[in-house]
Every structure is written in structure tokens, then in C-alpha cells.
Amino acid sequence: MKYSWLCLLVGSLLFAGTQDSDLNVNRRYTVDTVIVAGKGWKTNVADQQSDRLSSGLRKDLLALIGQKLNPGILDGLATRLKKEFSASEVSHHVLRGDTPEHVRVEFEVRPPHYGVDATVTKFLYDSKQGWSGAGSVGFSVQQNTFAFGLASDGDTLNERFAGISARYENKHLGSDRVGLRFQFESYHEQWNQSTLDALAARPNQTSDAYRTRQNFEPTATISLAKPLTLEIGVGFQRLQNQFPAAHTEAANALISTLRYHRRLADSEYQQDVDAGYTLRAATRLLDSDFVYTSHVVGLHYRVAHGKHQLMEHVEAGSVNGRAPLADRFVAGNSYYLRGWNKYDIDPIGGNRLVHNTVEYRYGPFQAFYDAGAVWDSGQPATPRHSVGVGFKESIFSLAVAFPVKSGHVEPVVMIGMIY
Amino acid sequence: MKTRSRETKISRRSWLLAGLTVPLFSARAADSMKVMYDGDNLHVAAPTLHFLTGKPLERLKYGDVVAYVAQLELLNESRTAVVRPQKGRFVVSYALWEETFSVTHLGSTPGGTPRTAEGLTTVAAETWCFNNLTMSTLGLAPNLYYWLRLELRTGTARDFAEETKIGISIHDLIDLLGRKNTEVTHWGPLETRVRLADLPRMAGRGSRNG
């Protein structure tokens, strides 16, 4: 009964005549501009540089321009914007345009209400490395976000690290272009015997197997031009060793990352390009015991058409000098050379990395091919390959990866939530 | 204890004051609503009641439409029963470039023929709405006293169900019905005591009821 009037309404629509009583007198005007604005930002949907909106929604918003105002569809678009921005509310206003008889449609996106937000940032089972998990609880007050996390990760690095993290972030420091972040992490480490053996066999190549690792990283993010972002910060890393005697070493470095993100969308295909370069320079000027420079470049390209997606991700890195174990490259985890055992590739990682991933997805189904190498400078690089298939829906992922090598095939199963 | 009971009693002076004030309130309400009679229908005017103000006006100036529901009720002299109810439903929009109002009267019941007036000023739009709000006097005793009550509020989706039957466009309906969370603003009630025989007759209209 509650919706009986609606049924009547829908039914009677079928018999509604052509008589169109224009209840909103503004239907006579033509839309010349569509603006989407949030707290501290504003974008004109006609602006090709704008990458805040998904291509589909942007296309539908663009379709309003040049047409007579149709107030009936603005609510639907506001609902879609609300979903896309996870906003608490999206309202729309119609205002006078720049020329007579033209109007401007403005959508105002209100950010989500403040509250506690719990997030699982990693939850993974790897049939070789076991469980890894990380999560955080955060809350926001105006532009400020505070987060506290717990982690036990046996996947990312050569060591299994477990501990806590705390983060403060302000994404709008006076301007939408500048953000500030302070991150602190404190972990206890567990080492695989093969790593300890390799460290004994190759001393002075990297740090000792430290017992604890603490990292404090203040970073400023500056939006240089629309698709280009620069991050500048300092990392203060303290490594506490147990052997031969308890002592602490520091790996203090200047960190700089240049990121480029561009979303290209035409009527059929959506393309995303992400490129980045990270420089980490540990120097005596910062009272660092380790002196090294690390360069990492990466390019990620994605093209989507309907349910089809093709992704290409290439990454290369080089460390010059003596870097601690946590800053060396590791492959054979859930990111690089999936299916390989990281301890079989190099139990202490390498100071050179080249890696390429090609992935095809059809809806939630995925197939991927990883190729790459991790090695130390002066040593020959051994290229390795792996293939895999899986299922990925949102953050949930289930994949079986096979290392391509002569002899026996030993697949690795990975289940979890990967961001 | 004696002193306490004296304190809680309402004094004769208070009763007197209250007695004087009640008719004053009625008089003020009567002043703010004028009733005219054309021999067939009652017409109301509420020159002090301005509904194109505040939040609804803000919505209008942002290109939105605002629906209003006017409720005119004739009550018996003791105000215990509604003798005749009458509802008027109006949809108002504001032309951003001309800076004038457009009002569509949807009629008292679904199925009525809508009438629209455009290019109205604020006062003209409000007056036009009240001019279209009439109540038939057919069957009413001319010598009896009644109370006429006028209330106005912004409309909700429920007020505009079945409107497609009268040819309102689907887009307008989505626009109207889509706003579930729009808060309802009320004006009134305005009340006045009337007797058909005493009401001023509108010029140019004859009497059918006596």
C-alpha cells in the first residue's frame, strides 16, 4: 500500500498524453556550463584536463551542455556523483549562465560525515609465505586525518615485520595544491634462515638482520600542474641490531617522488596513465649510517572497454651504495614475479630491478604474465617469468600463479584483499 | 501550605487579561485573512501571509520548483467539526533571467485541469495562488456562523500522486517527487469567523444562495 500511489503513477504514465505542462519555467533556457565542486575544489566538466570524474559520468554531464535544461535528470546525476565521491550529499543548483537565456548547472559535493573509519589495507594468504595482514583505524576532523594501524606482513619484504603505525595527514594545507603527512612506523622483524645464511655469506652488501625497525617520515605533497604531483619528504629510519652487540643504525634519506596521472576517455575506451619516479637519497648530511641513492621509475597503463581491461605495468629500479635490507628490491611476492618464492630468487633482495606485468581482465576474471629480474650490480641478471589466472572483484583477489621454469611446476596460491 | 496554594492559583487579574487577549488574537488573525463572497464561492486573501520567502525562495532562485499545498477549511461555530474542506495545490518556479515567478495551479483534486500564470512578481504570484483558492458555498446556511481556517505548507510527493493523469510531464514529476528529503515549511493557520449573510459581495456577481 505504501507505494500504491507510485504504481498508479507509473501505470498512468503509459496513458499520459503529449500535453506537457512545463512546471519549471527554466526549461526554456539552454545549459552552457556544468560545474562539479567540492570542499576546496571545483571542476568544469568541459575541461579536458579534469580527471576527478569517471569517463562515463563526465560524458553524461557533458551531454547536458547545449541542451535545454532538463531538471528531471539532475537528481539522477547527483545520485551518481554521490556514489562516485562517497559523499554525504550532492545538491544541484541552476544559476544564470554567461550569456542571456543560458544557465549554469552546479553540483555541490559534500564530503562524508566525520567518523571513525576502519580499513583492512592488506589481507593475504600466500601458500609459500603464509598470512599477511594490515589494517588501520582512522578518523577525520575537517581536513585532518589521523590513522593508527597494525600490520604483520610476510609478503612485501624479505623479512616478516609486525608492528604499529600512526599517520597524520592534511590534504589541504592552505590550498588544495598542498598537503602534509607525517607517518610513523615501528616494527619487529623475523628473518628467514635463508636470509640469515645469505647475509653471513655476503657481509657488507647490506645491513645486518635488524631486530626492530622504526621509521618516521614527514612528507609534503604539492600539486604542480593538474596531472603532476611532487612529494618531498625525509625518512628517518632507525634499525636496531642485536649482533655482534646491541646497537642502532640510521638510514636517513631525502625522499622525492614525482607522479603523473592522466585519465583519457573517449566515447568507447577509457585509458589511465600513471607514471612515477622516486628518488631516495640517504646522506651523511642527515646523520645517516647508510649512504645510498635509490631510483625507481614506473609506468602503469590501463585501457578499458566494457568488461575488457588490459593493463601494462613496467617498473625499474636501481640502488647505488649500501642500503638496508628494507630498501632493497624484492621479487617473488604478491607484486613482482608472482608465483616465485622470493627466497629462491634472492633471500636478501637485490639492488637492481626490472619488472613487467601484462594483465588482462574480463569482468572479475584475470590472467597475467609477469617477467622480471632482481639482481645485484656486477652480477648477471637472471630473467624470470610467471603466469597466473585468478578472480578479482574490487579488493578481493584469488589467484594461482605458476613460475615458468624447467623441471617441476610448483604453483603458488594467493587469496586475500589486495589494494 | 496556605501560602503555597495561593501561589499556584490563577488570579482574577490573570483570567481577565487572558479573556481580553483571546479575542485580540482572533482579531489579528481575522485582519490577516480577508474573506469575500461572490454568491457561489468564498474567496480568501491573505495579504500578510508571504510564502515566497526563506528556504523555499532560496530553492526557487537555484532553479528548483517548489510545490505548495493550501488547505482551506470551513468549521462549525464551535470549531469541533470540519464542515467543508478545500485543498489547492500550486507549483512555483522562478525564471532566472526574467526574475519572475511562474505558478501552476494543479487543482484541488487529481484530475483537475492545471492553469498556469507566468511573469509574476512575488506579490502577484502569492495573490494569484489565493485568488485560485475558492470554496463553494452550495448547501451552507447563510445565517449560521462558521470559522474559516487557512493553512499553507510546502508539498510532498504524496500530495502530487496521480498527477500524470492530467498530463504533467514525466520529467517534471521526477523533479517533484524525487526530493524526498526536502523539509516541509508551514504557514498559518489563519482563522476568521464568518457568516455568509454578513460577507462583502464581490462586484459584478449575483447571489444564488441568498
Chai-1 contact restraints between the chains, C-beta under 6 A:
chainA,res_idxA,chainB,res_idxB,connection_type,confidence,min_distance_angstrom,max_distance_angstrom,comment,restraint_id
A,W5,B,A161,contact,1.0,0.0,6.0,A-B,restraint_1
A,L8,B,E162,contact,1.0,0.0,6.0,A-B,restraint_2
A,L9,B,T164,contact,1.0,0.0,6.0,A-B,restraint_3
A,S12,B,T164,contact,1.0,0.0,6.0,A-B,restraint_4
A,S12,B,K165,contact,1.0,0.0,6.0,A-B,restraint_5
A,L13,B,T164,contact,1.0,0.0,6.0,A-B,restraint_6
A,L13,B,I170,contact,1.0,0.0,6.0,A-B,restraint_7
A,A16,B,T164,contact,1.0,0.0,6.0,A-B,restraint_8
A,G17,B,G167,contact,1.0,0.0,6.0,A-B,restraint_9
A,Q19,B,G167,contact,1.0,0.0,6.0,A-B,restraint_10
A,D20,B,S169,contact,1.0,0.0,6.0,A-B,restraint_11
A,S21,B,P114,contact,1.0,0.0,6.0,A-B,restraint_12
A,S21,B,I168,contact,1.0,0.0,6.0,A-B,restraint_13
A,L23,B,V65,contact,1.0,0.0,6.0,A-B,restraint_14
A,L23,B,V91,contact,1.0,0.0,6.0,A-B,restraint_15
A,L23,B,T104,contact,1.0,0.0,6.0,A-B,restraint_16
A,L23,B,D172,contact,1.0,0.0,6.0,A-B,restraint_17
A,N24,B,V65,contact,1.0,0.0,6.0,A-B,restraint_18
A,N24,B,S93,contact,1.0,0.0,6.0,A-B,restraint_19
A,V25,B,S93,contact,1.0,0.0,6.0,A-B,restraint_20
A,V25,B,A95,contact,1.0,0.0,6.0,A-B,restraint_21
A,V25,B,S102,contact,1.0,0.0,6.0,A-B,restraint_22
A,N26,B,G63,contact,1.0,0.0,6.0,A-B,restraint_23
A,N26,B,L96,contact,1.0,0.0,6.0,A-B,restraint_24
A,N70,B,H171,contact,1.0,0.0,6.0,A-B,restraint_25
A,P71,B,D175,contact,1.0,0.0,6.0,A-B,restraint_26
A,G72,B,H171,contact,1.0,0.0,6.0,A-B,restraint_27
A,G72,B,I174,contact,1.0,0.0,6.0,A-B,restraint_28
A,G72,B,D175,contact,1.0,0.0,6.0,A-B,restraint_29
A,D75,B,G178,contact,1.0,0.0,6.0,A-B,restraint_30
A,H93,B,Y62,contact,1.0,0.0,6.0,A-B,restraint_31
A,V94,B,G63,contact,1.0,0.0,6.0,A-B,restraint_32
A,R96,B,L96,contact,1.0,0.0,6.0,A-B,restraint_33
A,P100,B,W97,contact,1.0,0.0,6.0,A-B,restraint_34
